[in-house]
Amino acid sequence: MAQQAKGVFTVVIPDADPSKHRSTLATEMLELTTVFVKNQDQAAEVAKQLVEQGCRAIELCGGFGHAATAKVAQAVRGKTAVGAVRFDFHPLLGKSADELS
């Protein structure tokens, strides 16, 4: 069997602490970590850390706007794949994560 792949789903929530607000589920094929971050800067830093831990794919929640998605993609450029669910505004906050500082 192939080596277990590691992936991440990142959610932006302004009161998040990624050291506390994370969980991991795994099957033999995939280990998926869900992590909450407070803004795009923190998302970029967490993404870099996760790549160092072997993450092969990062999926960003729909609350990440275009600029925030680009910031995360740039932070890990060439080291892992970055994808995004598209809403262009955070369904719970009513605005894009591009607007969160």
Residue pairs with C-beta under 8 A, 6 or more apart in sequence:
1 28
1 29
2 29
4 26
4 28
4 29
4 30
4 31
5 29
5 30
5 31
5 56
5 57
6 30
6 31
6 32
6 33
6 50
6 53
6 54
6 55
6 56
7 30
7 31
7 32
7 33
7 55
7 56
7 57
7 58
7 59
8 32
8 33
8 34
8 35
8 47
8 50
8 55
8 57
8 58
8 59
9 32
9 33
9 34
9 35
9 59
9 61
10 34
10 35
10 36
10 37
10 43
10 46
10 47
10 58
10 59
10 60
10 61
10 64
10 72
11 34
11 35
11 36
11 37
11 61
11 63
12 36
12 37
12 38
12 39
12 40
12 43
12 60
12 61
12 63
12 64
12 68
12 90
12 97
12 100
13 21
13 36
13 37
13 38
13 92
14 38
14 39
14 93
14 100
15 38
16 36
16 37
16 38
16 42
17 36
17 38
18 35
18 36
18 37
18 42
18 46
21 35
21 36
22 33
22 34
22 35
22 36
23 33
23 34
24 31
24 32
24 33
24 34
25 31
25 32
26 32
33 50
33 55
35 46
35 50
37 43
37 46
38 100
39 68
39 97
39 100
39 101
40 64
40 67
40 68
40 71
40 72
40 97
40 98
40 100
41 71
43 60
43 64
43 68
43 71
43 72
44 71
44 72
44 74
44 75
45 75
47 55
47 58
47 72
47 75
47 76
47 80
47 82
48 75
48 76
50 58
51 76
51 79
51 80
55 80
56 80
56 81
57 80
57 81
57 82
57 83
58 72
58 76
58 80
58 81
58 82
58 83
59 82
59 83
59 84
59 85
60 68
60 69
60 72
60 82
60 83
60 84
60 85
61 84
61 85
61 90
62 84
62 85
62 86
62 87
62 88
62 90
62 91
63 87
63 89
63 90
63 91
63 92
63 93
63 96
63 97
64 72
64 84
64 96
64 97
64 98
65 88
65 89
65 96
65 97
65 98
65 99
66 88
66 98
67 98
68 96
68 97
68 98
69 82
69 84
72 82
73 82
76 82
88 96
89 95
89 96
90 96
90 97
93 100
